[in-house]
């Protein structure tokens, strides 16, 4: 499986001007408050970004007390309808919009939605902290979670013994947990780890990332997937390999280099008519996200920051000047 264009973009744009560590790029600037900013903002979309959006909102409102911001995170698939219906200004998504979602937006407004890449996430495969598994390949993940097994393994993986574990683990069935279909995380895992295949009917779908992690923490023989930012002391992230090669942990270094196979950008979509200035309140919120303070919040929430080069590029596309 080739590294996708997406991961190549991470390697080029996130690393530009940065070192391989969870450190802020010196090119990122401190946020400077401006006068005349007030009004209301609403964000509807990804559960993965829900806490991140809330933290950004809290920091932004500390600078502009008259601004009111509402954040709702029920899944990435709720973002496009909210933007189309005008019930939200921002639509955070943990996956890229699908062609149909873009087409539906364009039919309504006559132009495509705008987007910014606000951070990088490693989608982690979690097991209980007591599980001795050392590494999994994407083909193995496919045979664990998928009933179609498009990854190429002929045999379904049902027990921990099928993965080579011995002793008490050998005959224990693998208990599967995942997100619901409204989630961008569900879609991303389906596309990459399941090779666009179908989930097994035995996957226990959870309403949020935290619920997945909590379930694995209490189910010794469980496995599931969630953003790395939701990791707790009761679970561990399994190193992953694209093929039967070196396994890579879900770290910032491996996400930035493209070696970790389940790395992804985190997006925020919004409505911006080309050739017209962006609403000042929205523009300032985006500037805050891409500031030193905003990207420090990305690190605080367990994700990885973007570079100053990427931030400048995305702000320019949105028509935002520093």
N, C-alpha and C positions, 0 to 999 in steps of 0.2 A: 504493500500500500504506500503510495507516494505521499510525501508531505504535501498537504493542500496549499493552494494559493493563499488561503486564509492564514495558515501558519507561517508562510513565507512573509506575509505582511507584518505579522507580529515581530518576526526576527529583524526585519528592516526598520520598521517605524518605531517600535518600542525601544529598541536598543540604541537608536540614533542618539548619540551624546550621553549615553548612560553606561554605567558599569553593570556587570551581571550580579546584581544584588537588589534587595528590596529597599532601595534608596531613592530619594527624589532626584530627578534630573535638575542640575543647577540652572538649566535654561527656563524652568518653570518659574513664574514670577509671583510675588506676593500679591494678594488681592487688594485693590485700592477702592474704597467706597466712593460713590458718586452721589450727587444730590438728585432729588426728584423721583426716587424709586419707591413706588407703592403699588398696591393692587393685590390680586389673588392669583394663585397658581394651583393647578391640580395635576397630579401624576397618577396615571392608571397603567398597570402592566405587570412586569415580572416580579415574582415572589423572591427570586434570587437577589434582585436589586432593591427589594423593599426597605431593608434596614439601611442600606447605603443612601437611598433617596431621603429617608427620614433624617439621617445624620447630616447630609448636605443641607436639608431644609432648616434644621436646627441651627447650624452654623451661619447660614445666610440670614435667617431671621434675627440673629443676634446683632447683625450689622444693620438690618432694616426692620425694626420692630413693627412697623405698620403693615408689612407684607404678611399675608396669610397663605399658607401652603398646605394642601391636603394630599396625602399619599395613600394610594390603594394598590396592593400587590396581590392579585389573584391568578397571575399567570401571564406569560408574554402574549398569548393569543387575544387577551382582552385589550391590548394597547391599540392595534389598528382600528377597531370599531370606535373606541373612545376618541381617537384623533379625527376620524371621519365624521362622527356625530358632533364634534366640537365640545364634548364634555370634559376633555382634558387638553392641556397645553403640551404635556410631555408624556411620551409612551416608552418607558424603559423596557428593554427586551434582552433576554440572555441568548437570543439567536437572531440571525438576520431575518428581515421580513420575507415572506414567501412571495412569489411572483403574483399570485392572485390578490394578496393583501395590498401590494403596491398598485396593481391594476385597479382595484376597487377605490383606492384613495385617488388615483389619477382621474378616474371617471367622475368623481365628485368635484375635484378642484381644478383639473386641467394641467396639473403638474405633479411630480413625484414627491413623496415625503422626504424631508431632510433628516440626516442622522449625524450623530457624533459618537466616537468610540471613547468611552469614559474610563475604561479599566480593562484588565486582563484577568481571567479566571481560569483556574485548573479545575475541571469537573472531576471530582475525586470518586473513586470506587472505594466505598467504606465497608469494613467488616468489624465485627466485635473485637475489642482490644485483646481478647484472649486467643484469637484465631492465629495459628502459626503460618498461614500462607505467606510466601515471600514475593511472589510475582505472578502476574497474569498477562496473557497476550490478548490482543483485540479479538482474535479468533476464538479464544476460550471464553471471553466475555459474551460473544455472540452465541456460543453454544450453551452458555448458562442462562442467558436472558431471552433468547429468541427461539421461536418455534419454527422459523423458516431456515435458520442457519445459512445465510448467504455468505458468511465468512469463509466457508469451505470445510469446516469440520463435519464429518459424516455422523459421528456419534453425539447424541445429546449428553450434556453434562448435568447430572441430577444430584450427585452426592459429593461431599468434600473428598471422599476417597477417589472419585473420578479425576480429581486434580492432584492426586498424589499424597494426600494427607493420610496418616496412619493412626493407629491406636483408637481412641474414643471417637475420632473424627471420621474414620474410614467409611462407616455405614450411615452417617448422618445426612439426611436430605438438606439441600441448600435452600434456605428460606429467602425468597426474593422480595425486595422492596424497591419502589420507584415512585416517580411523580405521575400526576394525572395528565391527560392529553392536552389540557390548556396550557401546560408549562413549556417554556422554551427549552428547559433542561431535558424534558421528556423527548422533544423533537431532536435536539442536538445528539443525545445519546443514541437515539434510534438511527440517525443518519450515519454516525461515525462508528460507534461500537457494534451496532447491529447491521451495518452495511446496507441501510435502508430496508431492513427486514421488519418483521412483526414481532411484537412482544409475546411472550408466553402468557396464557390466561392466568397463570398462577402468580404473576407479579402483583403484589399488594400495593395498589396505588395510594399515595399519600397526598394530602392537600398542600403541603409546603415542604421546603427543604429541611427545616428543623424537625418536622414530624418523621422524615426518613431517618435522620440521624438518631433520634430518640428511640425509634423502633429497633434499630440495629444494636443500640446500646443495651437493650433489654432482651434481645433474642440472640443467644450465643452463636447460633448457626446461620446467622443472617448475612446477606450481602445487599448493597444498594448503592445508589449514586446521588451525589449532591455537590454543590459548589464547595470548594475547599474552605471557604470562609466559615462554613457551618461546622467544622470539625470540633469535637469535644474530646475530653480525656478518656471517654468510655468507648471510643471507636478509633480505628487506625486506617489510614489511606494506603491502599495496596499499590506498590510500584507497578507500572505498566510497560509493556513492550509492544511495538507495532507488529513485529514478527518474533520468531524464536531467537531474539538477540538480547542485547543489554536492556534491562528494565530501568525505567526512570521514575524517580519519585515526583510527586506533585509539588514541585518547588518553583519559585520564581525563575531561577536560572533555567530550568528545563522547559518552562512555559515560554520564556522569551526566545530560547534557541530553537523552539519547535520540536525538541526531542520528546517532550511529554505529549502523547498522542491526543489527549482530550483537553488541550488548551483552547481558549476561545476569547474573543473580544466581548465585552459587555457594551450594549448600545443604548442610546436614548434617541428616539425618533420624535419629530415635531413638524408642525405645519409652517412652512416658510415660503411665501410666494416669491419666485425668482425676481431679481432686480428691484425688490422693495426692501426697505430696512426691517430688520427683525424687531419685534416688540421689545422696548428697552428693558422691561422687567425680565423677560425670557433671556435676553442677551446677557444681562448681568449675572443671572443665575448660571448660565453656561460658562461665563468668565470665572465665576467662583469655583465651579467644578474643576476647571483646568488650571487653577492657581495652586501655589504651594500648599495652602490650607486644604483645598479641595482634594488634592491627590494624597495628602497625608491621611485624610479620612478614608481613602481607598485602602491604604495600608492597614489602618486601624481596624477596618471591617474584615480583614483577612484576604483581601484581593491584592493585585499587583498594579502599580501605577503606570501611566503612559508617559512618554517622553515629551519634552517641550516641543520637539519637531512635530510630533503627531498632533499635539494640542493646537499648535499654530496652524497646521494644515486644515484641521477640522473647523476651527473658528473662521478661517478664511473662506472655506466653502459655504459657511453659514452667513457670510457677509458681516462678520463681527471683527471690529478693529480693536486693538489693545488700548 
